[in-house]
Amino acid sequence: MATYAIGDIQGCFDSLQRLLAECSFDSSADRLWLVGDLVNRGPRSLDTLRFVRNLGDTAITVLGNHDLYLLMAAEGFGRRNKGDTLDEILNAPDRDELLHWLRHRPLCHHEGQFCMVHAGLLPQWTVTRARALAAEVEATLAGPGYLEFMANMWGSEPASWCDELAGWPRLRVIVNAMTRMRFCSLDGVMEFKTKGEASAAPADHVPWFDVPGRRSAGDVLVTGHWSALGLKIENNLLALDSGCLWGRHLTAVRLDDRAIFQVDCSAGETAT
């Protein structure tokens, strides 16, 4: 049995199928870890959602910002972005089943030495602490306060963590760190405007994984989200968004031995 971790798919279903073939993935024996952003901007988000859901326990996927954007859009919250490709899902006969499945996915998955999260973890958080905080968001997503959470989830403030945070601001910081963060200050203040390469860090900020003394540094973080960063493999970091949607590659890493598998973006899948 092998476990393959795969970067952001974002509706690039053809590339996903070619990558699974490249890995010789066997759904009866192997496992998939998906770093989130299954949907949006690529052409086959509906097929991607259906495929991953039908894999059942074979696939573990964490929620990304585009997955949460889909859940918000389905409930009429937020502003639809030009170029999104969600209508096929929202108009599908099985939309309710798919959205119910999606909102019951974890925000963070911890297993052995690995912790999978879409964007990153704030420097104050151990993996154990992050998993507990993720559970607070997951309980709200799955609970009776779901619609109110959708109405209050988005926004960039507060931009840093403190243990005294409560209510929607507390959950919003957790979501933003785990699904949106790229850069933060050395004391964990997040900055959301900059989306370029790591070298483009704004003043007094660094990539979240480079903060000295980061408390999750003893585990291997498996992440996506940052296409401009590209594939980044370090002892304690597997950053897997290699920009398939932008005409580059879809990447898988076999966690058992860190073997890397890649395919080029399939024709017709590049975002416009």
Backbone torsions as a table, in degrees:
resi	resn	phi	psi	omega
1	MET	NA	133.9	177.6
2	ALA	-121.1	153.7	175.0
3	THR	-118.1	123.4	-179.2
4	TYR	-111.7	125.1	173.4
5	ALA	-98.3	132.1	-172.7
6	ILE	-124.3	138.7	179.8
7	GLY	-72.7	-175.9	-174.3
8	ASP	-55.0	125.2	-179.8
9	ILE	-91.8	-47.0	177.3
10	GLN	49.7	46.9	176.0
11	GLY	78.5	8.2	177.4
12	CYS	-87.0	69.7	-171.7
13	PHE	-66.6	-39.5	-179.8
14	ASP	-63.2	-42.3	177.6
15	SER	-63.3	-38.9	177.3
16	LEU	-59.8	-45.4	-178.5
17	GLN	-65.2	-38.9	177.7
18	ARG	-67.0	-36.8	178.4
19	LEU	-67.1	-41.4	178.1
20	LEU	-62.7	-37.0	175.5
21	ALA	-66.0	-40.0	178.5
22	GLU	-61.8	-34.9	178.4
23	CYS	-80.7	-8.8	-169.9
24	SER	55.2	42.0	-178.6
25	PHE	-63.0	131.8	178.7
26	ASP	-118.0	107.6	-174.8
27	SER	-65.3	-16.8	178.8
28	SER	-85.0	-13.5	-175.8
29	ALA	-130.6	-32.2	-174.3
30	ASP	-95.0	172.4	178.3
31	ARG	-128.0	152.5	174.4
32	LEU	-117.2	136.4	166.8
33	TRP	-112.7	123.8	-177.5
34	LEU	-116.8	127.1	-168.7
35	VAL	-82.1	10.9	178.8
36	GLY	97.8	176.1	-169.8
37	ASP	56.7	56.8	172.7
38	LEU	-65.9	-28.1	-166.2
39	VAL	-124.4	165.8	164.3
40	ASN	91.4	133.8	175.7
41	ARG	82.4	-30.4	169.0
42	GLY	-81.3	169.0	-168.8
43	PRO	-84.2	-14.3	-171.5
44	ARG	-131.2	55.2	179.2
45	SER	-65.6	-39.1	-179.4
46	LEU	-62.3	-47.1	179.0
47	ASP	-62.1	-37.2	179.3
48	THR	-63.9	-48.0	179.2
49	LEU	-59.6	-47.7	-179.0
50	ARG	-61.1	-43.2	-178.0
51	PHE	-63.0	-48.6	-177.1
52	VAL	-67.1	-42.0	178.0
53	ARG	-60.2	-41.0	-177.1
54	ASN	-70.4	-14.6	175.0
55	LEU	-73.1	-15.1	178.1
56	GLY	59.9	-135.4	-175.6
57	ASP	-71.0	-8.3	176.8
58	THR	-65.0	-29.0	-176.7
59	ALA	-116.3	132.0	170.5
60	ILE	-112.8	122.5	177.1
61	THR	-126.0	137.2	173.1
62	VAL	-97.2	159.8	-177.7
63	LEU	-79.1	135.6	172.1
64	GLY	-109.3	174.2	-177.9
65	ASN	-62.7	-34.6	178.7
66	HIS	-72.2	-31.1	175.1
67	ASP	-66.7	-42.3	177.5
68	LEU	-67.7	-35.3	175.6
69	TYR	-61.2	-39.8	175.6
70	LEU	-61.1	-45.7	-179.7
71	LEU	-62.5	-39.8	177.1
72	MET	-64.9	-46.1	-178.6
73	ALA	-61.5	-37.1	-179.4
74	ALA	-63.7	-27.3	-179.9
75	GLU	-99.0	4.1	176.1
76	GLY	84.0	17.0	-180.0
77	PHE	-103.8	154.0	178.8
78	GLY	78.1	174.7	-179.3
79	ARG	-105.7	128.8	178.2
80	ARG	-67.8	136.3	-179.2
81	ASN	-90.5	143.0	174.0
82	LYS	-61.3	132.2	178.2
83	GLY	92.7	-0.4	175.7
84	ASP	-73.6	158.7	-174.7
85	THR	-129.3	49.8	-173.9
86	LEU	-98.5	-12.5	-172.0
87	ASP	-61.2	-34.0	179.9
88	GLU	-62.0	-36.9	175.8
89	ILE	-70.9	-47.4	-174.6
90	LEU	-65.6	-23.5	178.9
91	ASN	-101.3	3.7	-176.1
92	ALA	-74.5	147.4	179.1
93	PRO	-64.3	-24.4	179.9
94	ASP	-104.5	22.9	-176.1
95	ARG	-58.1	-42.4	-176.1
96	ASP	-64.0	-41.0	178.7
97	GLU	-65.7	-41.2	-179.8
98	LEU	-66.6	-43.9	-179.3
99	LEU	-68.3	-36.4	175.9
100	HIS	-62.2	-44.1	177.5
101	TRP	-61.6	-44.4	-175.3
102	LEU	-64.4	-43.3	-176.0
103	ARG	-74.4	-4.7	174.1
104	HIS	-101.5	12.0	174.3
105	ARG	-81.0	154.6	179.1
106	PRO	-74.5	160.5	173.6
107	LEU	-91.9	-22.9	-176.6
108	CYS	-152.0	137.2	179.6
109	HIS	-126.6	126.6	-178.3
110	HIS	-122.1	125.2	-178.9
111	GLU	-149.6	117.7	-179.0
112	GLY	61.3	-129.9	-179.2
113	GLN	-83.3	-6.3	-173.0
114	PHE	-104.1	142.0	171.6
115	CYS	-130.7	121.0	-179.7
116	MET	-104.5	128.9	177.2
117	VAL	-150.2	148.6	-171.9
118	HIS	-63.3	-52.0	-173.5
119	ALA	-105.0	-61.5	-177.8
120	GLY	176.4	-174.9	178.8
121	LEU	-125.9	139.7	176.2
122	LEU	-63.5	149.8	-173.0
123	PRO	-63.6	-21.9	-179.4
124	GLN	-76.1	-14.9	-170.3
125	TRP	-96.2	128.3	162.3
126	THR	-74.2	167.1	176.7
127	VAL	-63.4	-39.1	178.4
128	THR	-62.0	-43.4	178.1
129	ARG	-65.3	-42.3	179.7
130	ALA	-62.0	-40.4	179.9
131	ARG	-63.6	-39.5	178.2
132	ALA	-66.6	-40.0	178.2
133	LEU	-67.4	-39.9	176.7
134	ALA	-59.1	-37.2	-179.7
135	ALA	-62.0	-31.0	177.2
136	GLU	-63.8	-43.8	178.3
137	VAL	-66.4	-44.1	-178.0
138	GLU	-61.4	-39.1	178.6
139	ALA	-64.8	-36.3	178.8
140	THR	-71.3	-41.7	177.3
141	LEU	-59.6	-36.5	-176.3
142	ALA	-90.9	-5.0	-171.0
143	GLY	-104.3	-173.4	-176.5
144	PRO	-69.3	-16.7	178.6
145	GLY	-89.7	15.5	-174.1
146	TYR	-57.5	-49.8	-176.3
147	LEU	-64.9	-39.7	178.6
148	GLU	-65.6	-36.8	176.1
149	PHE	-63.3	-43.8	177.7
150	MET	-58.0	-36.1	-179.0
151	ALA	-74.3	-18.3	-174.5
152	ASN	-120.8	2.8	-171.6
153	MET	-75.5	-42.2	-169.1
154	TRP	-81.4	151.3	-179.0
155	GLY	134.9	157.9	-173.2
156	SER	-105.8	8.1	177.9
157	GLU	-124.6	143.9	-5.0
158	PRO	-69.3	156.2	-173.5
159	ALA	-99.8	3.2	-179.3
160	SER	-146.1	164.3	-175.5
161	TRP	-96.4	141.9	161.3
162	CYS	-146.0	148.6	-173.8
163	ASP	-63.9	-20.7	-177.4
164	GLU	-82.0	-8.5	178.0
165	LEU	-57.9	145.0	-179.2
166	ALA	-143.2	165.9	173.8
167	GLY	64.1	-147.7	-176.6
168	TRP	-62.9	-40.0	177.6
169	PRO	-58.4	-37.2	178.3
170	ARG	-63.2	-49.7	-179.0
171	LEU	-66.3	-34.0	-179.0
172	ARG	-65.8	-40.4	178.0
173	VAL	-63.6	-42.0	179.2
174	ILE	-61.2	-47.6	179.4
175	VAL	-61.8	-45.2	-176.7
176	ASN	-64.2	-41.2	178.7
177	ALA	-64.9	-44.7	-172.3
178	MET	-82.1	-16.6	-177.4
179	THR	-125.6	-11.0	-174.1
180	ARG	-128.6	-22.1	-170.0
181	MET	-66.9	139.7	166.7
182	ARG	-125.2	-54.6	-177.8
183	PHE	-113.1	147.7	171.0
184	CYS	-149.0	163.9	175.9
185	SER	-77.0	172.8	-177.8
186	LEU	-65.1	-21.9	175.9
187	ASP	-103.5	16.5	167.7
188	GLY	88.7	23.4	173.6
189	VAL	-87.6	120.9	-174.5
190	MET	-82.1	149.0	176.8
191	GLU	-127.5	124.7	-170.4
192	PHE	-109.0	-6.6	-174.8
193	LYS	-79.7	-33.8	-173.6
194	THR	-84.1	126.7	-175.7
195	LYS	-126.7	10.9	-175.5
196	GLY	-85.9	-156.6	-179.6
197	GLU	-68.1	166.8	-179.0
198	ALA	-59.3	-31.6	-179.6
199	SER	-69.4	-11.6	-179.2
200	ALA	-90.9	17.1	-177.3
201	ALA	-54.9	133.4	176.2
202	PRO	-67.0	165.0	-177.3
203	ALA	-54.7	135.9	176.7
204	ASP	66.8	19.7	176.7
205	HIS	-128.6	156.1	176.9
206	VAL	-138.6	162.5	169.9
207	PRO	-54.7	140.6	-173.0
208	TRP	-54.0	-33.2	-175.6
209	PHE	-79.2	-8.3	179.6
210	ASP	-99.2	4.5	178.8
211	VAL	-66.3	122.5	178.6
212	PRO	-59.4	137.0	178.4
213	GLY	77.5	12.0	178.0
214	ARG	-51.8	127.8	-169.8
215	ARG	-77.7	-9.6	175.5
216	SER	-96.8	8.1	-172.8
217	ALA	-68.8	-15.5	178.7
218	GLY	-80.8	-7.3	177.4
219	ASP	-111.4	166.6	176.4
220	VAL	-95.5	113.9	179.0
221	LEU	-87.9	127.1	177.8
222	VAL	-108.4	116.2	-170.1
223	THR	-137.1	172.5	173.7
224	GLY	-137.4	-134.3	166.5
225	HIS	76.7	-36.7	-166.9
226	TRP	-107.0	81.1	-174.9
227	SER	-65.4	-33.2	180.0
228	ALA	-69.0	-24.3	175.3
229	LEU	-68.2	-37.5	-177.2
230	GLY	77.0	-177.5	179.9
231	LEU	-64.4	125.2	-179.5
232	LYS	-134.3	115.1	-177.0
233	ILE	-116.5	115.4	175.2
234	GLU	-130.5	174.6	-178.0
235	ASN	-56.9	-38.4	-175.9
236	ASN	-118.2	20.3	179.9
237	LEU	-150.0	128.2	170.2
238	LEU	-122.0	93.9	179.3
239	ALA	-95.8	114.7	-161.3
240	LEU	-112.4	2.1	178.2
241	ASP	-80.5	97.7	-178.5
242	SER	-101.8	23.2	166.0
243	GLY	74.4	37.1	178.4
244	CYS	-55.4	-45.9	-177.6
245	LEU	-58.2	-27.1	-176.6
246	TRP	-98.9	19.5	173.4
247	GLY	89.9	12.9	-179.1
248	ARG	-102.9	-109.5	-170.9
249	HIS	-133.0	155.0	164.7
250	LEU	-107.0	131.6	-169.8
251	THR	-122.1	141.4	169.6
252	ALA	-125.1	144.3	171.6
253	VAL	-121.2	127.9	174.3
254	ARG	-79.3	114.3	-172.6
255	LEU	-65.1	-26.2	-176.5
256	ASP	-63.5	-36.4	-177.1
257	ASP	-139.3	6.2	178.4
258	ARG	64.6	23.1	172.2
259	ALA	-66.0	140.5	-175.9
260	ILE	-108.2	134.7	176.9
261	PHE	-125.7	137.5	-179.9
262	GLN	-142.3	148.8	167.6
263	VAL	-130.9	151.7	173.2
264	ASP	-71.8	154.0	174.7
265	CYS	-55.9	132.4	179.3
266	SER	-69.4	154.2	179.0
267	ALA	-57.9	135.5	176.6
268	GLY	85.4	2.7	-177.0
269	GLU	-102.4	-7.4	-178.6
270	THR	-71.5	134.5	179.1
271	ALA	-66.5	147.3	178.0
272	THR	-103.6	NA	NA
